[in-house]
Amino acid sequence: MKKLLTLVVAVAMLLSCVSFAAAEEPVKLVWWFGCTSEAPLDWAEVEEKLNEISLREIGVVCEFRYMDVNQVSLAMTTGEYFDITFTADWYNDFATNVFGGMFLDITDLVGEQAAEMVDSMLDNIWAGAYVNDRLYAIPHMKDYGLEIFWILDSEYFVEEKGLEMDHHISFAGIEPYLEMYKADNPDSYPYIAARGGLTSWMNCLADWISMEYLIGLDWAAQGTADETTVKFAFEIPAFVERLELIHSWYEKGYINPDAAVLESIARSNAGVVQSGQGWFGAETVWSNARQKASYISRFEGPYLSTGSLRGSMTALSATTPYAAEAMQLINLMNTNEEYRTLARYGIEGKHYEVVEPGIVRRTELGNTNMSLWAYTQGSYVVGPIEASPFESVPADPGMWAKVWAGYADAVTSAALGFTFDLTSVETQCLAMAAIWNDYRAELITGTSNPAEMIPIILAEMEAVGMREVIAEAQAQLDAFMGK
């Protein structure tokens, strides 16, 4: 009887342990992606399927949140919980968060938990993710050189007007195209912008130490004795010249009059001339976004800088209790084709169709309900590339090899790898950023006259310590160059 009782107790304890183990919840992570406004309409369904994969592969599930620039800034300021986040020099500012102790040092962790991902990446893409010889983020395998393009409507310019595709139109050289459309459509605008201005046009005007408060190195000075001289944007001739040109386009009716007050504008509604940072081959992506056949023409680049290498990265929270699991999930996003394709394109048969091995095409529902910034999720080169529904815009499976080969002749900043620590001049930097934010939308959309506004902005910047910020940045850069 005693033996039987002992056996019963043992079995009960075993069943209790089994029950407890079965009841244990998997690790649940929170991952922030970047976006313009909100999550894709069908994201909940996609997230459920993503979690089926990650639970099966690594025993982890994740809540994905989409945040615009202002939302992520507020979330970081208020200490909202996250495990993983998208970061860049233009979104959820990488350097500020590193120096503020917000991001985890992953120098050792990445090799321990994501060796497969590390082995799949180009060696020279990592430089921007380091600060003081420690690694704080994972760069995304994509275009990492700065190349800025015009995106032109093929139906109007090629089919209707009979123009030949020109793949190298300068910034000023786009004006005849704007003028042509305006002459044919006096009540319409060839470039329809929102308060962010002409997309990406500022990116290649300087090796920005900070675009937020307008200090950087003039690209035109690279290769000269002045290549590491820190300047304020209004002291860079090309910057002022472009502001003046954009203002002239606004006055001529080439840009919509309400640009400075529009929060955002979809690619599909943004006119026959658009712009963006991309690569030769990105016309398929932009044609899908516009839902119109498009050809592209580069007006700047390629340039390589710390900022360009920081254009799209993933970081971990310094306080996450699940650092190992988070790194395993990042590894999954950047190496597992099934997982990456689902996150980027959605559900096969619903949001996209396979055209041929390695090439997919979005469905109409995919374009409307799964529109997202895929580059904020992870690697762009894992999984299929995107075709467009237009025969004139064919997808090139060898695109990425060509993109990276094109960087061999890129202009490379002499300050590659430099990170500015604004701690000692943070008050001045915040004041400068606030001033720029007050005037930015009207100035960069062409609404305000730069000849009138620049002296006002410059005086306000001087008054809050702009020269102190430049002097501090210069001192740090000089020390960096002397190492």
Solvent accessible surface area in square Angstrom, and as a share of the most:
residue,aa,sasa,rsa
1,M,191,0.85
2,K,168,0.71
3,K,179,0.76
4,L,102,0.51
5,L,109,0.54
6,T,86,0.50
7,L,107,0.53
8,V,83,0.48
9,V,74,0.42
10,A,52,0.40
11,V,69,0.40
12,A,55,0.43
13,M,122,0.55
14,L,112,0.56
15,L,111,0.55
16,S,67,0.43
17,C,83,0.50
18,V,86,0.49
19,S,70,0.45
20,F,141,0.59
21,A,63,0.49
22,A,85,0.66
23,A,70,0.55
24,E,108,0.49
25,E,149,0.67
26,P,49,0.31
27,V,37,0.21
28,K,118,0.50
29,L,0,0.00
30,V,21,0.12
31,W,0,0.00
32,W,0,0.00
33,F,0,0.00
34,G,0,0.00
35,C,7,0.04
36,T,82,0.47
37,S,66,0.42
38,E,117,0.52
39,A,42,0.33
40,P,12,0.07
41,L,127,0.63
42,D,23,0.12
43,W,10,0.04
44,A,83,0.64
45,E,67,0.30
46,V,0,0.00
47,E,35,0.16
48,E,113,0.50
49,K,77,0.33
50,L,0,0.00
51,N,28,0.14
52,E,101,0.45
53,I,9,0.05
54,S,0,0.00
55,L,86,0.43
56,R,147,0.54
57,E,85,0.38
58,I,52,0.26
59,G,33,0.32
60,V,1,0.01
61,V,25,0.14
62,C,1,0.00
63,E,64,0.29
64,F,10,0.04
65,R,84,0.31
66,Y,20,0.07
67,M,4,0.02
68,D,32,0.16
69,V,69,0.40
70,N,117,0.60
71,Q,84,0.37
72,V,0,0.00
73,S,62,0.40
74,L,115,0.57
75,A,3,0.03
76,M,20,0.09
77,T,113,0.66
78,T,92,0.54
79,G,56,0.54
80,E,70,0.31
81,Y,107,0.41
82,F,10,0.04
83,D,0,0.00
84,I,0,0.00
85,T,0,0.00
86,F,0,0.00
87,T,0,0.00
88,A,0,0.00
89,D,58,0.30
90,W,100,0.35
91,Y,2,0.01
92,N,13,0.07
93,D,47,0.24
94,F,0,0.00
95,A,19,0.14
96,T,63,0.37
97,N,13,0.07
98,V,15,0.09
99,F,68,0.28
100,G,53,0.51
101,G,48,0.46
102,M,69,0.31
103,F,6,0.02
104,L,44,0.22
105,D,54,0.28
106,I,0,0.00
107,T,37,0.22
108,D,94,0.49
109,L,27,0.14
110,V,11,0.07
111,G,43,0.42
112,E,122,0.55
113,Q,55,0.24
114,A,0,0.00
115,A,53,0.41
116,E,109,0.49
117,M,1,0.00
118,V,51,0.29
119,D,122,0.63
120,S,66,0.43
121,M,18,0.08
122,L,57,0.28
123,D,132,0.68
124,N,90,0.46
125,I,1,0.01
126,W,31,0.11
127,A,43,0.34
128,G,0,0.00
129,A,0,0.00
130,Y,80,0.30
131,V,6,0.03
132,N,113,0.58
133,D,119,0.62
134,R,96,0.35
135,L,4,0.02
136,Y,37,0.14
137,A,0,0.00
138,I,0,0.00
139,P,2,0.01
140,H,3,0.01
141,M,11,0.05
142,K,23,0.10
143,D,8,0.04
144,Y,13,0.05
145,G,0,0.00
146,L,15,0.08
147,E,10,0.04
148,I,0,0.00
149,F,0,0.00
150,W,1,0.00
151,I,0,0.00
152,L,0,0.00
153,D,8,0.04
154,S,4,0.03
155,E,107,0.48
156,Y,14,0.05
157,F,0,0.00
158,V,42,0.24
159,E,129,0.58
160,E,116,0.52
161,K,74,0.31
162,G,59,0.57
163,L,53,0.27
164,E,154,0.69
165,M,80,0.36
166,D,64,0.33
167,H,74,0.33
168,H,113,0.51
169,I,9,0.05
170,S,64,0.42
171,F,10,0.04
172,A,60,0.46
173,G,28,0.27
174,I,0,0.00
175,E,34,0.15
176,P,75,0.47
177,Y,31,0.12
178,L,3,0.01
179,E,96,0.43
180,M,52,0.23
181,Y,33,0.13
182,K,35,0.15
183,A,80,0.62
184,D,67,0.35
185,N,46,0.23
186,P,90,0.56
187,D,134,0.70
188,S,43,0.28
189,Y,67,0.25
190,P,0,0.00
191,Y,9,0.03
192,I,43,0.22
193,A,3,0.02
194,A,10,0.08
195,R,87,0.32
196,G,41,0.40
197,G,8,0.07
198,L,2,0.01
199,T,59,0.35
200,S,25,0.16
201,W,4,0.01
202,M,6,0.03
203,N,37,0.19
204,C,3,0.02
205,L,7,0.03
206,A,1,0.00
207,D,9,0.05
208,W,26,0.09
209,I,35,0.18
210,S,17,0.11
211,M,55,0.25
212,E,105,0.47
213,Y,12,0.04
214,L,0,0.00
215,I,0,0.00
216,G,0,0.00
217,L,1,0.01
218,D,12,0.06
219,W,15,0.05
220,A,88,0.68
221,A,10,0.08
222,Q,26,0.11
223,G,72,0.70
224,T,70,0.41
225,A,116,0.90
226,D,52,0.27
227,E,49,0.22
228,T,30,0.18
229,T,51,0.29
230,V,8,0.04
231,K,38,0.16
232,F,0,0.00
233,A,0,0.00
234,F,19,0.08
235,E,70,0.31
236,I,1,0.00
237,P,82,0.51
238,A,36,0.28
239,F,1,0.00
240,V,32,0.18
241,E,105,0.47
242,R,28,0.10
243,L,0,0.00
244,E,84,0.38
245,L,41,0.20
246,I,0,0.00
247,H,22,0.10
248,S,30,0.20
249,W,1,0.00
250,Y,44,0.17
251,E,123,0.55
252,K,104,0.44
253,G,16,0.15
254,Y,13,0.05
255,I,2,0.01
256,N,7,0.03
257,P,80,0.50
258,D,65,0.34
259,A,0,0.00
260,A,9,0.07
261,V,112,0.64
262,L,54,0.27
263,E,137,0.62
264,S,68,0.44
265,I,61,0.31
266,A,55,0.43
267,R,59,0.21
268,S,48,0.31
269,N,90,0.46
270,A,7,0.05
271,G,18,0.17
272,V,18,0.10
273,V,0,0.00
274,Q,2,0.01
275,S,1,0.00
276,G,1,0.01
277,Q,57,0.25
278,G,0,0.00
279,W,16,0.06
280,F,76,0.32
281,G,14,0.13
282,A,1,0.01
283,E,41,0.18
284,T,7,0.04
285,V,39,0.22
286,W,21,0.07
287,S,0,0.00
288,N,4,0.02
289,A,46,0.35
290,R,3,0.01
291,Q,81,0.36
292,K,87,0.37
293,A,16,0.12
294,S,2,0.01
295,Y,4,0.02
296,I,1,0.01
297,S,0,0.00
298,R,52,0.19
299,F,21,0.09
300,E,28,0.12
301,G,23,0.22
302,P,17,0.11
303,Y,32,0.12
304,L,25,0.13
305,S,2,0.01
306,T,11,0.06
307,G,15,0.15
308,S,8,0.05
309,L,10,0.05
310,R,13,0.05
311,G,19,0.18
312,S,6,0.04
313,M,0,0.00
314,T,1,0.00
315,A,0,0.00
316,L,0,0.00
317,S,6,0.04
318,A,38,0.30
319,T,114,0.67
320,T,15,0.09
321,P,94,0.59
322,Y,74,0.28
323,A,24,0.19
324,A,34,0.26
325,E,47,0.21
326,A,0,0.00
327,M,0,0.00
328,Q,53,0.24
329,L,0,0.00
330,I,0,0.00
331,N,23,0.12
332,L,13,0.07
333,M,0,0.00
334,N,8,0.04
335,T,34,0.20
336,N,36,0.18
337,E,104,0.47
338,E,93,0.42
339,Y,0,0.00
340,R,1,0.00
341,T,14,0.08
342,L,19,0.09
343,A,0,0.00
344,R,11,0.04
345,Y,1,0.00
346,G,1,0.01
347,I,28,0.14
348,E,104,0.47
349,G,52,0.50
350,K,72,0.31
351,H,0,0.00
352,Y,18,0.07
353,E,87,0.39
354,V,78,0.45
355,V,63,0.36
356,E,86,0.39
357,P,130,0.81
358,G,44,0.42
359,I,11,0.06
360,V,3,0.01
361,R,86,0.31
362,R,34,0.12
363,T,33,0.19
364,E,147,0.66
365,L,68,0.34
366,G,0,0.00
367,N,34,0.17
368,T,84,0.49
369,N,25,0.13
370,M,0,0.00
371,S,76,0.49
372,L,30,0.15
373,W,57,0.20
374,A,5,0.04
375,Y,57,0.22
376,T,0,0.00
377,Q,0,0.00
378,G,0,0.00
379,S,4,0.03
380,Y,16,0.06
381,V,45,0.26
382,V,29,0.17
383,G,20,0.19
384,P,13,0.08
385,I,19,0.10
386,E,7,0.03
387,A,5,0.04
388,S,3,0.02
389,P,63,0.40
390,F,54,0.23
391,E,175,0.79
392,S,67,0.43
393,V,4,0.02
394,P,103,0.65
395,A,23,0.18
396,D,51,0.26
397,P,99,0.62
398,G,33,0.32
399,M,14,0.06
400,W,22,0.08
401,A,68,0.53
402,K,131,0.56
403,V,11,0.06
404,W,55,0.19
405,A,68,0.53
406,G,41,0.39
407,Y,12,0.05
408,A,90,0.70
409,D,131,0.68
410,A,16,0.12
411,V,64,0.37
412,T,65,0.38
413,S,4,0.02
414,A,33,0.26
415,A,4,0.03
416,L,64,0.32
417,G,24,0.23
418,F,18,0.08
419,T,21,0.12
420,F,15,0.06
421,D,42,0.22
422,L,30,0.15
423,T,93,0.54
424,S,82,0.53
425,V,11,0.06
426,E,81,0.36
427,T,107,0.62
428,Q,35,0.16
429,C,3,0.02
430,L,113,0.56
431,A,30,0.23
432,M,0,0.00
433,A,15,0.12
434,A,56,0.43
435,I,18,0.09
436,W,6,0.02
437,N,99,0.51
438,D,112,0.58
439,Y,49,0.19
440,R,73,0.26
441,A,10,0.08
442,E,87,0.39
443,L,2,0.01
444,I,1,0.00
445,T,0,0.00
446,G,0,0.00
447,T,40,0.24
448,S,16,0.10
449,N,50,0.25
450,P,2,0.01
451,A,73,0.56
452,E,111,0.50
453,M,36,0.16
454,I,22,0.11
455,P,75,0.47
456,I,80,0.41
457,I,0,0.00
458,L,49,0.24
459,A,63,0.49
460,E,62,0.28
461,M,0,0.00
462,E,72,0.32
463,A,87,0.67
464,V,51,0.29
465,G,9,0.09
466,M,0,0.00
467,R,107,0.39
468,E,95,0.42
469,V,0,0.00
470,I,20,0.10
471,A,62,0.48
472,E,50,0.22
473,A,0,0.00
474,Q,42,0.18
475,A,58,0.45
476,Q,41,0.18
477,L,0,0.00
478,D,77,0.40
479,A,65,0.50
480,F,57,0.24
481,M,84,0.37
482,G,67,0.65
483,K,176,0.75
